[in-house]
Amino acid sequence: MKKSFDHITSSWLYKSAKAVGDVVIISVLFLIFCLPVVTAGASASALYYTVYRKYRKKSDDLTKDFMHALKDNLRHGIIIHIIYSLYSAVVGFNIYFALFGFNGLKLPDWYTVIAFLPVLPVIFSYPFIYPLVARFSNSVKETIKNSFTLCMINFPKFLLIWLIIILALGISIIFPPSMLVTPACAAYLIQMITERSFESAIRMIESREETEDIEEVEVNE
């Protein structure tokens, strides 16, 4: 009996079904905890952490990993989500005002270009924000600052992250059932980019610290 069960679990069909099942579980957990809206940021960080643990650390405790990350990152996730949501709402209204006017008031055409400029801080800081929340313990201010820095030093990569996010959203909107897999799949592709960026950044910091230590020793001598 045991031999028969082992044969089943080692088959490609079982492994494929399990892989799809894991993706669905992770995605469903993400969607459920996005429903309160205000917890969407914390849920996004938990999604990233669970995918990281599953595919980098080979953990099979999907629900446990997700709930652990959600609890740990709840406060920071909510604050960051509110900051970006409010800022985006203000910027969105400003763009609408510039394009269509408001209550009969129409702004000059040249203001339209200026209205789009406040979008840049979001574009250049958002891609790394929730991976940083999931993987490192920093203040909200430091997390946003570090995300901006990582975008600056990983210019092509951060554009690729945006492409993945946009494609995942687009596919989910066009074919809603795909939401059972798109969150986890997108997070998997994103973590392949962000984890390499984190490793490079950590090596840079360690190298800088070693250089500073050497300089201090030379000064002391």
C-alpha positions as CSV (number, residue, x, y, z in Angstrom):
1,M,0.0,0.0,0.0
2,K,2.8,2.4,1.0
3,K,4.7,1.6,-2.1
4,S,1.7,2.3,-4.2
5,F,1.1,5.6,-2.5
6,D,4.8,6.6,-3.0
7,H,4.5,5.7,-6.6
8,I,1.5,8.1,-6.9
9,T,3.1,11.0,-5.1
10,S,6.2,10.7,-7.3
11,S,4.3,10.8,-10.5
12,W,4.4,13.9,-12.7
13,L,0.6,14.2,-12.6
14,Y,0.5,14.4,-8.8
15,K,3.4,16.9,-8.7
16,S,1.7,19.0,-11.3
17,A,-1.6,19.0,-9.4
18,K,0.2,19.8,-6.2
19,A,2.1,22.7,-7.8
20,V,-1.2,24.2,-9.2
21,G,-2.9,23.6,-5.8
22,D,-0.2,25.5,-4.0
23,V,-0.5,28.4,-6.4
24,V,-4.3,28.5,-5.9
25,I,-4.0,28.4,-2.1
26,I,-1.5,31.2,-2.0
27,S,-3.6,33.3,-4.4
28,V,-6.8,32.7,-2.5
29,L,-5.3,33.7,0.8
30,F,-4.1,36.9,-0.8
31,L,-7.5,37.7,-2.3
32,I,-9.3,36.9,1.0
33,F,-7.2,39.3,3.0
34,C,-7.4,42.0,0.3
35,L,-11.2,42.1,0.8
36,P,-11.1,44.5,3.7
37,V,-9.2,46.8,1.3
38,V,-7.3,48.5,4.1
39,T,-5.3,45.3,4.6
40,A,-4.4,44.9,0.9
41,G,-0.8,46.1,1.5
42,A,-0.3,43.7,4.4
43,S,-1.8,40.9,2.2
44,A,0.6,41.8,-0.7
45,S,3.6,41.6,1.6
46,A,2.3,38.2,3.0
47,L,1.8,37.0,-0.6
48,Y,5.4,37.8,-1.4
49,Y,6.8,36.3,1.8
50,T,4.8,33.1,1.3
51,V,6.0,32.7,-2.3
52,Y,9.6,33.5,-1.1
53,R,9.3,30.8,1.6
54,K,7.7,28.3,-0.8
55,Y,10.1,28.5,-3.7
56,R,13.3,29.8,-2.1
57,K,13.2,27.9,1.3
58,K,11.1,24.9,0.1
59,S,8.5,25.5,2.9
60,D,5.2,23.7,2.5
61,D,3.4,25.5,5.4
62,L,1.7,27.9,3.1
63,T,-1.1,29.0,5.4
64,K,1.2,29.3,8.4
65,D,3.8,31.3,6.5
66,F,1.1,33.6,5.1
67,M,-0.6,34.3,8.5
68,H,2.8,34.8,10.1
69,A,3.8,37.4,7.6
70,L,0.4,39.1,7.6
71,K,0.5,39.4,11.4
72,D,4.1,40.7,11.4
73,N,3.6,43.2,8.6
74,L,0.0,44.3,9.3
75,R,0.8,47.7,10.8
76,H,3.4,48.7,8.2
77,G,1.3,47.2,5.3
78,I,-1.8,49.2,6.3
79,I,0.1,52.5,6.7
80,I,1.9,52.2,3.4
81,H,-1.2,51.1,1.6
82,I,-3.1,54.2,3.0
83,I,-0.2,56.5,2.1
84,Y,-0.1,55.3,-1.5
85,S,-3.9,55.2,-1.9
86,L,-4.4,58.7,-0.6
87,Y,-1.6,60.1,-2.6
88,S,-2.8,58.3,-5.8
89,A,-6.3,59.6,-5.2
90,V,-5.1,63.2,-4.9
91,V,-2.9,62.8,-8.0
92,G,-5.7,61.2,-9.9
93,F,-8.1,64.0,-9.1
94,N,-5.4,66.5,-10.1
95,I,-5.0,64.8,-13.5
96,Y,-8.8,64.7,-14.0
97,F,-9.0,68.3,-13.1
98,A,-6.3,69.2,-15.6
99,L,-7.9,67.2,-18.4
100,F,-11.6,67.8,-18.0
101,G,-11.9,70.7,-15.6
102,F,-14.2,70.9,-12.6
103,N,-17.5,72.7,-12.2
104,G,-17.0,74.6,-15.4
105,L,-13.5,75.6,-14.5
106,K,-10.9,74.7,-17.1
107,L,-7.1,75.0,-16.5
108,P,-4.6,76.0,-19.2
109,D,-3.3,73.2,-21.5
110,W,0.2,73.6,-20.2
111,Y,-0.9,72.5,-16.7
112,T,-1.7,69.0,-18.0
113,V,2.0,68.2,-18.2
114,I,2.6,69.4,-14.7
115,A,-0.4,67.4,-13.4
116,F,1.3,64.2,-14.5
117,L,4.6,64.9,-12.7
118,P,3.4,63.8,-9.2
119,V,2.9,60.3,-10.7
120,L,6.6,59.8,-10.8
121,P,7.2,59.3,-7.1
122,V,4.7,56.4,-7.2
123,I,6.3,54.9,-10.4
124,F,9.8,55.1,-8.9
125,S,9.1,53.8,-5.4
126,Y,6.2,51.3,-5.6
127,P,7.8,48.2,-7.2
128,F,10.0,47.2,-4.3
129,I,7.8,48.5,-1.5
130,Y,6.0,45.3,-0.4
131,P,8.9,42.9,-1.0
132,L,10.9,45.2,1.4
133,V,8.1,45.1,3.9
134,A,8.0,41.3,3.7
135,R,11.8,40.7,3.9
136,F,13.2,43.5,6.1
137,S,12.3,45.3,9.4
138,N,12.5,49.0,8.8
139,S,10.3,52.1,9.5
140,V,7.8,53.1,6.9
141,K,9.9,56.1,6.0
142,E,13.0,53.9,5.5
143,T,11.1,51.3,3.5
144,I,9.8,53.9,1.0
145,K,13.3,55.5,0.8
146,N,14.9,52.1,0.2
147,S,12.4,51.2,-2.4
148,F,13.1,54.4,-4.3
149,T,16.8,53.7,-4.0
150,L,16.4,50.2,-5.3
151,C,14.4,51.4,-8.3
152,M,17.1,53.9,-9.1
153,I,19.9,51.4,-9.1
154,N,17.8,48.7,-10.8
155,F,16.2,50.7,-13.6
156,P,15.5,48.0,-16.2
157,K,14.4,45.6,-13.4
158,F,12.0,47.9,-11.8
159,L,10.3,48.5,-15.2
160,L,10.0,44.7,-15.6
161,I,8.3,44.5,-12.2
162,W,5.8,47.1,-13.4
163,L,5.2,45.1,-16.6
164,I,4.5,41.9,-14.5
165,I,2.1,43.8,-12.2
166,I,0.2,45.4,-15.2
167,L,0.0,42.1,-17.1
168,A,-1.3,40.3,-14.0
169,L,-3.9,43.0,-13.4
170,G,-4.9,43.0,-17.1
171,I,-5.3,39.2,-17.3
172,S,-7.3,39.2,-14.1
173,I,-9.7,41.9,-15.4
174,I,-10.1,40.3,-18.8
175,F,-10.5,36.7,-17.4
176,P,-11.6,37.0,-13.7
177,P,-11.1,33.2,-12.9
178,S,-7.4,33.7,-13.6
179,M,-7.2,35.5,-10.2
180,L,-6.9,32.1,-8.7
181,V,-3.4,31.9,-10.0
182,T,-2.2,35.3,-11.2
183,P,-1.3,36.7,-7.8
184,A,1.1,33.9,-6.9
185,C,2.5,33.7,-10.4
186,A,3.2,37.4,-10.5
187,A,4.8,37.3,-7.0
188,Y,7.0,34.4,-8.1
189,L,8.2,36.3,-11.1
190,I,8.7,39.5,-9.1
191,Q,10.7,37.7,-6.3
192,M,13.1,36.3,-8.9
193,I,14.0,40.0,-9.7
194,T,13.8,41.5,-6.3
195,E,15.8,38.9,-4.4
196,R,18.7,39.3,-6.8
197,S,18.5,43.1,-6.3
198,F,18.4,42.6,-2.5
199,E,21.5,40.3,-2.6
200,S,23.4,42.9,-4.7
201,A,22.4,45.7,-2.4
202,I,23.5,43.7,0.7
203,R,26.9,43.0,-0.9
204,M,27.3,46.7,-1.7
205,I,26.6,47.6,1.9
206,E,28.9,44.9,3.3
207,S,31.7,46.0,1.0
208,R,31.2,49.7,2.0
209,E,31.3,48.7,5.7
210,E,34.5,46.7,5.2
211,T,36.1,49.7,3.4
212,E,35.1,52.0,6.3
213,D,36.5,49.6,8.9
214,I,39.9,49.4,7.0
215,E,40.0,53.2,6.8
216,E,39.3,53.5,10.6
217,V,42.1,51.0,11.3
218,E,44.5,53.0,9.2
219,V,43.6,56.2,10.9
220,N,44.0,54.7,14.4
221,E,47.5,53.4,13.4
